[in-house]
Amino acid sequence: MKLTRQEFLHLAARVAALSVLPSVARAEAYPVKPVRLIVQVPAGSAPDIIARVMGEWLSGRLGQQIVVDNRPGASGNIATEAVIRAAPDGYTLLLAMSANAINASLYNNLRFQFATDAAQVASIARIPLALVVSPSVPAKTIPEFIAYAKANPGKVNVASTGNGTPLHVAAELFKMMAGVNLIHVAYRGEPSVWPDLFSGQMQSMFAVLPSALPYIKAGQVRALGVTAAQRQEVLPDVPAIAEFLPGYEASGWYGITAPKGTPTEIVERLNKEVNAGLADAMTKKRLADLGCLTFSGSPADYAKFVVTETEKWTRVVRLAGLRAQ
């Protein structure tokens, strides 16, 4: 049977329409069951709380429960690999963290590359750090601290929550850019550092700003600068370190990541709903109360951000000669 040109065009249009129906239907149906959001750290930690805030928002928007699944261990690599190896159907997601960008070069035996072996869905927030010093340290500004460290090489300590953690690499970046020699001392967590800072046994730390704020306001430690690119509203009189070391920036960050191959329409749906949450006044306030500076964008924007962060911390890790312990 020979088709007329008009009949052929109608048939071609129907075939084209049928070819997109599965993906359209899949996007409209998703999700039809609960979605797991895997978190790399224990329950009760700041990232866990952020995951639960976003999970509550997404549950309401998607009509299915977001189940927060805590899988700590190996600096987040266990949880990350579990998501990367999961079925790419949108039902297993990861609360990604700045540690993912650092781990890419800190560990030489990873079986995945976070920046390329995952589908980056949506950015959520940054959390700045603050360079705080013990009251026993005479420096009251970043230039004075740099001068003090140079005058006392090998005698000024800087604490962190572990080798290769965001607090540690923030200090290493500062050391490189300022040309100072600070002795790194790893603790098991921030709570164990504070008494040593108060007493003067420890001289400095790049601390997560929300946890440091009460001690700064109480005068138990002195804040010399924040690691965000600009000054922060909660500490308007404390300068950004970048005001003295142009280009310095070392905020922690969070986002949503899915297995590579997750359908584009599902990634875009999730991105849309996360961005809506970041624009919602109540959700934004809850995140702000945790010290978060929200930042939204497209999946492509977030993927580019992850690549940039990975390249940045790869340079720092290699120049500092850091290795996972």
C-alpha positions as a Markdown table, in Angstrom:
| # | Residue | x | y | z |
|---|---|---|---|---|
| 1 | Met | 0.0 | 0.0 | 0.0 |
| 2 | Lys | 1.4 | 3.3 | -1.0 |
| 3 | Leu | 0.9 | 6.2 | 1.4 |
| 4 | Thr | 0.2 | 9.7 | 0.3 |
| 5 | Arg | 2.6 | 12.4 | 1.6 |
| 6 | Gln | -0.1 | 13.7 | 4.1 |
| 7 | Glu | -0.8 | 10.1 | 5.4 |
| 8 | Phe | 3.0 | 9.5 | 5.8 |
| 9 | Leu | 3.4 | 12.7 | 7.8 |
| 10 | His | 0.4 | 11.8 | 10.1 |
| 11 | Leu | 1.9 | 8.4 | 10.7 |
| 12 | Ala | 5.3 | 9.7 | 11.4 |
| 13 | Ala | 3.9 | 12.2 | 13.9 |
| 14 | Arg | 1.9 | 9.4 | 15.7 |
| 15 | Val | 5.1 | 7.2 | 15.9 |
| 16 | Ala | 7.1 | 10.2 | 17.3 |
| 17 | Ala | 4.4 | 10.9 | 19.9 |
| 18 | Leu | 4.3 | 7.2 | 21.0 |
| 19 | Ser | 8.1 | 7.2 | 21.4 |
| 20 | Val | 7.9 | 9.9 | 24.1 |
| 21 | Leu | 4.9 | 8.5 | 26.0 |
| 22 | Pro | 6.9 | 6.1 | 28.2 |
| 23 | Ser | 9.2 | 8.8 | 29.5 |
| 24 | Val | 6.3 | 11.3 | 29.9 |
| 25 | Ala | 4.2 | 8.7 | 31.8 |
| 26 | Arg | 7.2 | 7.8 | 33.9 |
| 27 | Ala | 7.8 | 11.4 | 34.9 |
| 28 | Glu | 4.1 | 11.9 | 35.7 |
| 29 | Ala | 3.9 | 8.7 | 37.8 |
| 30 | Tyr | 7.1 | 9.1 | 39.7 |
| 31 | Pro | 7.2 | 8.4 | 42.6 |
| 32 | Val | 4.9 | 5.5 | 43.2 |
| 33 | Lys | 6.6 | 4.3 | 46.4 |
| 34 | Pro | 8.8 | 5.8 | 49.1 |
| 35 | Val | 12.2 | 7.3 | 48.2 |
| 36 | Arg | 15.3 | 6.6 | 50.2 |
| 37 | Leu | 17.6 | 9.6 | 50.9 |
| 38 | Ile | 20.9 | 8.1 | 52.1 |
| 39 | Val | 23.0 | 10.2 | 54.5 |
| 40 | Gln | 26.7 | 9.7 | 55.0 |
| 41 | Val | 26.8 | 10.6 | 58.7 |
| 42 | Pro | 25.0 | 9.5 | 61.9 |
| 43 | Ala | 21.5 | 10.6 | 62.9 |
| 44 | Gly | 21.4 | 13.9 | 64.8 |
| 45 | Ser | 24.3 | 15.5 | 63.0 |
| 46 | Ala | 23.8 | 18.8 | 61.1 |
| 47 | Pro | 23.8 | 17.0 | 57.6 |
| 48 | Asp | 21.2 | 14.6 | 58.9 |
| 49 | Ile | 19.0 | 17.4 | 60.1 |
| 50 | Ile | 19.3 | 19.1 | 56.7 |
| 51 | Ala | 18.4 | 15.9 | 55.0 |
| 52 | Arg | 15.3 | 15.6 | 57.2 |
| 53 | Val | 14.2 | 19.2 | 56.5 |
| 54 | Met | 14.5 | 18.7 | 52.8 |
| 55 | Gly | 12.9 | 15.2 | 53.1 |
| 56 | Glu | 9.9 | 16.6 | 54.8 |
| 57 | Trp | 9.5 | 19.2 | 52.1 |
| 58 | Leu | 9.9 | 16.7 | 49.3 |
| 59 | Ser | 7.5 | 14.2 | 50.9 |
| 60 | Gly | 4.8 | 16.8 | 50.7 |
| 61 | Arg | 5.6 | 17.8 | 47.1 |
| 62 | Leu | 6.0 | 14.3 | 45.7 |
| 63 | Gly | 3.2 | 12.6 | 47.6 |
| 64 | Gln | 5.5 | 9.8 | 48.8 |
| 65 | Gln | 7.6 | 9.5 | 52.0 |
| 66 | Ile | 11.3 | 10.4 | 51.8 |
| 67 | Val | 12.9 | 7.9 | 54.1 |
| 68 | Val | 16.2 | 9.1 | 55.5 |
| 69 | Asp | 18.7 | 6.2 | 55.7 |
| 70 | Asn | 21.9 | 6.9 | 57.7 |
| 71 | Arg | 24.9 | 5.0 | 56.6 |
| 72 | Pro | 28.0 | 6.5 | 58.2 |
| 73 | Gly | 31.5 | 5.1 | 57.6 |
| 74 | Ala | 34.7 | 5.5 | 55.6 |
| 75 | Ser | 34.3 | 9.3 | 55.4 |
| 76 | Gly | 31.0 | 8.9 | 53.5 |
| 77 | Asn | 32.4 | 6.6 | 50.8 |
| 78 | Ile | 30.2 | 3.6 | 51.9 |
| 79 | Ala | 27.0 | 5.6 | 51.5 |
| 80 | Thr | 28.2 | 7.3 | 48.3 |
| 81 | Glu | 29.0 | 4.0 | 46.6 |
| 82 | Ala | 25.7 | 2.5 | 47.7 |
| 83 | Val | 23.9 | 5.2 | 45.8 |
| 84 | Ile | 26.2 | 5.1 | 42.8 |
| 85 | Arg | 25.6 | 1.3 | 42.5 |
| 86 | Ala | 21.8 | 1.6 | 43.1 |
| 87 | Ala | 19.2 | 1.2 | 40.3 |
| 88 | Pro | 18.9 | 4.5 | 38.4 |
| 89 | Asp | 15.2 | 4.8 | 39.0 |
| 90 | Gly | 15.0 | 7.9 | 41.3 |
| 91 | Tyr | 14.2 | 5.8 | 44.4 |
| 92 | Thr | 17.7 | 6.0 | 45.9 |
| 93 | Leu | 19.2 | 9.4 | 46.5 |
| 94 | Leu | 22.3 | 10.7 | 48.3 |
| 95 | Leu | 22.7 | 13.8 | 50.5 |
| 96 | Ala | 26.0 | 14.8 | 48.9 |
| 97 | Met | 28.5 | 16.8 | 50.9 |
| 98 | Ser | 31.7 | 18.7 | 50.3 |
| 99 | Ala | 33.6 | 15.6 | 51.6 |
| 100 | Asn | 32.6 | 13.9 | 48.3 |
| 101 | Ala | 34.7 | 16.5 | 46.4 |
| 102 | Ile | 37.6 | 16.1 | 48.9 |
| 103 | Asn | 37.6 | 12.3 | 49.0 |
| 104 | Ala | 38.1 | 12.1 | 45.2 |
| 105 | Ser | 41.8 | 12.7 | 45.7 |
| 106 | Leu | 42.2 | 11.9 | 49.3 |
| 107 | Tyr | 41.5 | 8.2 | 48.7 |
| 108 | Asn | 43.5 | 6.4 | 45.9 |
| 109 | Asn | 41.4 | 3.2 | 46.0 |
| 110 | Leu | 37.9 | 4.4 | 45.4 |
| 111 | Arg | 35.9 | 2.3 | 42.9 |
| 112 | Phe | 34.0 | 5.4 | 41.6 |
| 113 | Gln | 34.5 | 9.0 | 40.6 |
| 114 | Phe | 31.8 | 11.0 | 42.3 |
| 115 | Ala | 31.9 | 13.9 | 39.8 |
| 116 | Thr | 31.3 | 11.7 | 36.7 |
| 117 | Asp | 29.8 | 8.4 | 38.0 |
| 118 | Ala | 26.6 | 10.0 | 39.5 |
| 119 | Ala | 23.7 | 12.2 | 38.3 |
| 120 | Gln | 23.9 | 15.5 | 40.1 |
| 121 | Val | 20.4 | 16.6 | 40.9 |
| 122 | Ala | 20.3 | 19.8 | 42.9 |
| 123 | Ser | 22.4 | 22.0 | 45.2 |
| 124 | Ile | 21.0 | 22.8 | 48.6 |
| 125 | Ala | 23.3 | 25.0 | 50.7 |
| 126 | Arg | 26.7 | 26.1 | 51.8 |
| 127 | Ile | 27.8 | 26.3 | 55.4 |
| 128 | Pro | 30.8 | 28.7 | 56.1 |
| 129 | Leu | 33.5 | 28.1 | 58.6 |
| 130 | Ala | 35.1 | 30.6 | 60.9 |
| 131 | Leu | 38.8 | 30.8 | 61.8 |
| 132 | Val | 38.7 | 31.1 | 65.6 |
| 133 | Val | 41.6 | 31.4 | 68.0 |
| 134 | Ser | 42.1 | 30.9 | 71.7 |
| 135 | Pro | 42.0 | 34.1 | 73.9 |
| 136 | Ser | 45.7 | 33.3 | 74.6 |
| 137 | Val | 46.6 | 34.1 | 71.0 |
| 138 | Pro | 47.5 | 37.8 | 70.8 |
| 139 | Ala | 46.3 | 38.2 | 67.2 |
| 140 | Lys | 43.0 | 40.0 | 66.7 |
| 141 | Thr | 43.0 | 40.2 | 62.9 |
| 142 | Ile | 43.9 | 37.9 | 60.0 |
| 143 | Pro | 47.1 | 39.9 | 59.2 |
| 144 | Glu | 48.1 | 39.8 | 62.8 |
| 145 | Phe | 47.5 | 36.0 | 63.0 |
| 146 | Ile | 49.6 | 35.4 | 59.8 |
| 147 | Ala | 52.4 | 37.6 | 61.3 |
| 148 | Tyr | 52.1 | 35.7 | 64.6 |
| 149 | Ala | 52.4 | 32.3 | 62.9 |
| 150 | Lys | 55.3 | 33.4 | 60.8 |
| 151 | Ala | 57.1 | 34.7 | 63.9 |
| 152 | Asn | 56.4 | 31.3 | 65.7 |
| 153 | Pro | 57.0 | 28.7 | 63.0 |
| 154 | Gly | 56.0 | 25.2 | 64.0 |
| 155 | Lys | 54.5 | 26.4 | 67.3 |
| 156 | Val | 51.0 | 27.4 | 66.3 |
| 157 | Asn | 48.5 | 24.5 | 66.2 |
| 158 | Val | 45.3 | 24.3 | 64.2 |
| 159 | Ala | 42.7 | 21.7 | 65.1 |
| 160 | Ser | 40.3 | 19.8 | 62.9 |
| 161 | Thr | 37.8 | 17.0 | 63.1 |
| 162 | Gly | 40.1 | 14.6 | 61.2 |
| 163 | Asn | 42.5 | 14.2 | 58.4 |
| 164 | Gly | 41.1 | 15.3 | 55.1 |
| 165 | Thr | 37.9 | 16.7 | 56.5 |
| 166 | Pro | 36.5 | 20.1 | 55.3 |
| 167 | Leu | 37.9 | 21.7 | 58.5 |
| 168 | His | 41.3 | 20.3 | 57.7 |
| 169 | Val | 41.5 | 21.2 | 54.0 |
| 170 | Ala | 40.2 | 24.7 | 54.9 |
| 171 | Ala | 43.3 | 25.1 | 57.1 |
| 172 | Glu | 45.6 | 23.7 | 54.5 |
| 173 | Leu | 44.3 | 26.1 | 51.9 |
| 174 | Phe | 44.9 | 29.0 | 54.3 |
| 175 | Lys | 48.4 | 27.8 | 55.0 |
| 176 | Met | 49.2 | 27.7 | 51.3 |
| 177 | Met | 47.7 | 31.1 | 50.5 |
| 178 | Ala | 49.1 | 32.8 | 53.6 |
| 179 | Gly | 52.5 | 31.1 | 53.5 |
| 180 | Val | 52.4 | 30.0 | 57.2 |
| 181 | Asn | 53.3 | 26.8 | 59.0 |
| 182 | Leu | 50.4 | 25.7 | 61.3 |
| 183 | Ile | 50.7 | 22.3 | 63.0 |
| 184 | His | 47.6 | 20.2 | 62.3 |
| 185 | Val | 46.1 | 18.3 | 65.2 |
| 186 | Ala | 43.2 | 15.9 | 64.4 |
| 187 | Tyr | 40.4 | 15.4 | 67.0 |
| 188 | Arg | 37.5 | 13.0 | 66.9 |
| 189 | Gly | 35.0 | 15.9 | 66.7 |
| 190 | Glu | 34.5 | 19.6 | 67.4 |
| 191 | Pro | 33.1 | 19.2 | 70.9 |
| 192 | Ser | 36.4 | 17.8 | 72.1 |
| 193 | Val | 38.3 | 20.7 | 70.6 |
| 194 | Trp | 36.5 | 23.6 | 72.4 |
| 195 | Pro | 37.9 | 23.0 | 76.0 |
| 196 | Asp | 41.5 | 23.0 | 74.6 |
| 197 | Leu | 40.8 | 26.2 | 72.7 |
| 198 | Phe | 39.3 | 27.8 | 75.8 |
| 199 | Ser | 42.4 | 26.8 | 77.9 |
| 200 | Gly | 45.0 | 27.8 | 75.3 |
| 201 | Gln | 46.2 | 24.2 | 74.8 |
| 202 | Met | 45.0 | 24.6 | 71.2 |
| 203 | Gln | 45.6 | 27.8 | 69.4 |
| 204 | Ser | 43.2 | 27.8 | 66.4 |
| 205 | Met | 40.6 | 26.0 | 64.4 |
| 206 | Phe | 38.5 | 26.4 | 61.3 |
| 207 | Ala | 35.1 | 25.7 | 63.0 |
| 208 | Val | 31.7 | 25.2 | 61.5 |
| 209 | Leu | 30.1 | 28.7 | 62.0 |
| 210 | Pro | 26.8 | 27.7 | 63.6 |
| 211 | Ser | 28.5 | 25.5 | 66.3 |
| 212 | Ala | 31.2 | 28.2 | 66.9 |
| 213 | Leu | 28.7 | 31.1 | 67.2 |
| 214 | Pro | 27.8 | 30.7 | 70.9 |
| 215 | Tyr | 31.4 | 30.5 | 72.0 |
| 216 | Ile | 32.3 | 33.5 | 69.8 |
| 217 | Lys | 29.5 | 35.6 | 71.3 |
| 218 | Ala | 30.4 | 34.5 | 74.8 |
| 219 | Gly | 34.0 | 35.6 | 74.3 |
| 220 | Gln | 35.4 | 32.1 | 74.9 |
| 221 | Val | 37.1 | 32.2 | 71.5 |
| 222 | Arg | 37.9 | 35.0 | 69.1 |
| 223 | Ala | 36.7 | 35.0 | 65.4 |
| 224 | Leu | 39.3 | 36.4 | 63.0 |
| 225 | Gly | 37.5 | 35.7 | 59.7 |
| 226 | Val | 34.9 | 33.6 | 57.9 |
| 227 | Thr | 35.6 | 31.3 | 55.1 |
| 228 | Ala | 32.7 | 32.4 | 52.9 |
| 229 | Ala | 33.4 | 34.8 | 50.1 |
| 230 | Gln | 31.6 | 37.6 | 51.9 |
| 231 | Arg | 30.9 | 38.6 | 55.5 |
| 232 | Gln | 28.1 | 36.8 | 57.2 |
| 233 | Glu | 25.0 | 38.5 | 58.6 |
| 234 | Val | 25.3 | 36.7 | 62.0 |
| 235 | Leu | 28.8 | 38.2 | 62.4 |
| 236 | Pro | 28.8 | 41.4 | 60.5 |
| 237 | Asp | 31.9 | 42.8 | 62.1 |
| 238 | Val | 34.0 | 39.7 | 61.3 |
| 239 | Pro | 35.6 | 40.0 | 57.9 |
| 240 | Ala | 35.8 | 37.4 | 55.2 |
| 241 | Ile | 39.3 | 35.9 | 55.0 |
| 242 | Ala | 39.1 | 36.7 | 51.3 |
| 243 | Glu | 39.4 | 40.4 | 52.2 |
| 244 | Phe | 43.1 | 39.7 | 53.1 |
| 245 | Leu | 43.7 | 36.6 | 51.0 |
| 246 | Pro | 41.8 | 37.3 | 47.7 |
| 247 | Gly | 40.2 | 34.2 | 46.3 |
| 248 | Tyr | 40.1 | 32.3 | 49.6 |
| 249 | Glu | 36.8 | 30.3 | 50.1 |
| 250 | Ala | 36.2 | 27.1 | 51.9 |
| 251 | Ser | 32.6 | 26.5 | 52.7 |
| 252 | Gly | 31.1 | 23.2 | 53.3 |
| 253 | Trp | 28.1 | 22.3 | 51.0 |
| 254 | Tyr | 25.2 | 19.9 | 50.5 |
| 255 | Gly | 23.2 | 18.7 | 47.5 |
| 256 | Ile | 21.1 | 15.9 | 46.2 |
| 257 | Thr | 22.8 | 13.2 | 43.9 |
| 258 | Ala | 21.3 | 10.2 | 42.2 |
| 259 | Pro | 22.7 | 7.1 | 40.4 |
| 260 | Lys | 24.1 | 7.8 | 36.9 |
| 261 | Gly | 21.5 | 7.0 | 34.3 |
| 262 | Thr | 18.5 | 8.2 | 36.3 |
| 263 | Pro | 16.0 | 9.4 | 33.7 |
| 264 | Thr | 16.4 | 13.1 | 32.9 |
| 265 | Glu | 12.7 | 13.8 | 33.6 |
| 266 | Ile | 13.0 | 12.5 | 37.1 |
| 267 | Val | 16.2 | 14.4 | 37.8 |
| 268 | Glu | 14.5 | 17.6 | 36.5 |
| 269 | Arg | 11.4 | 16.9 | 38.6 |
| 270 | Leu | 13.5 | 16.5 | 41.8 |
| 271 | Asn | 15.5 | 19.6 | 40.9 |
| 272 | Lys | 12.3 | 21.6 | 40.5 |
| 273 | Glu | 10.9 | 20.5 | 43.9 |
| 274 | Val | 14.2 | 21.0 | 45.7 |
| 275 | Asn | 14.5 | 24.6 | 44.3 |
| 276 | Ala | 10.9 | 25.2 | 45.3 |
| 277 | Gly | 11.8 | 24.2 | 48.9 |
| 278 | Leu | 14.8 | 26.6 | 48.9 |
| 279 | Ala | 12.4 | 29.4 | 47.8 |
| 280 | Asp | 9.8 | 28.5 | 50.5 |
| 281 | Ala | 10.1 | 30.9 | 53.4 |
| 282 | Met | 9.6 | 28.4 | 56.2 |
| 283 | Thr | 12.0 | 25.8 | 54.7 |
| 284 | Lys | 14.5 | 28.5 | 54.0 |
| 285 | Lys | 14.3 | 29.7 | 57.6 |
| 286 | Arg | 14.8 | 26.2 | 59.0 |
| 287 | Leu | 17.9 | 25.8 | 56.9 |
| 288 | Ala | 19.1 | 29.3 | 57.9 |
| 289 | Asp | 18.7 | 28.4 | 61.5 |
| 290 | Leu | 21.2 | 25.6 | 60.8 |
| 291 | Gly | 23.7 | 28.1 | 59.4 |
| 292 | Cys | 22.9 | 27.2 | 55.8 |
| 293 | Leu | 23.3 | 29.7 | 52.9 |
| 294 | Thr | 20.9 | 28.2 | 50.3 |
| 295 | Phe | 21.9 | 28.2 | 46.7 |
| 296 | Ser | 19.8 | 26.8 | 43.8 |
| 297 | Gly | 20.3 | 26.1 | 40.2 |
| 298 | Ser | 19.8 | 23.5 | 37.4 |
| 299 | Pro | 21.2 | 20.0 | 37.4 |
| 300 | Ala | 23.8 | 21.2 | 35.0 |
| 301 | Asp | 24.7 | 24.1 | 37.3 |
| 302 | Tyr | 25.2 | 21.7 | 40.2 |
| 303 | Ala | 27.2 | 19.2 | 38.2 |
| 304 | Lys | 29.5 | 22.0 | 37.1 |
| 305 | Phe | 29.9 | 23.1 | 40.8 |
| 306 | Val | 30.8 | 19.6 | 41.8 |
| 307 | Val | 33.5 | 19.4 | 39.1 |
| 308 | Thr | 34.9 | 22.8 | 40.2 |
| 309 | Glu | 35.0 | 21.8 | 43.9 |
| 310 | Thr | 36.6 | 18.5 | 43.1 |
| 311 | Glu | 39.3 | 20.1 | 41.0 |
| 312 | Lys | 39.9 | 22.8 | 43.7 |
| 313 | Trp | 40.4 | 20.3 | 46.6 |
| 314 | Thr | 42.4 | 17.9 | 44.4 |
| 315 | Arg | 45.0 | 20.7 | 44.1 |
| 316 | Val | 45.0 | 21.3 | 47.8 |
| 317 | Val | 45.2 | 17.7 | 48.8 |
| 318 | Arg | 48.0 | 17.0 | 46.4 |
| 319 | Leu | 50.0 | 20.1 | 47.3 |
| 320 | Ala | 49.6 | 19.4 | 51.0 |
| 321 | Gly | 50.4 | 15.7 | 50.5 |
| 322 | Leu | 47.3 | 14.6 | 52.4 |
| 323 | Arg | 46.3 | 10.9 | 52.6 |
| 324 | Ala | 43.3 | 9.2 | 54.2 |
| 325 | Gln | 44.1 | 7.6 | 57.5 |
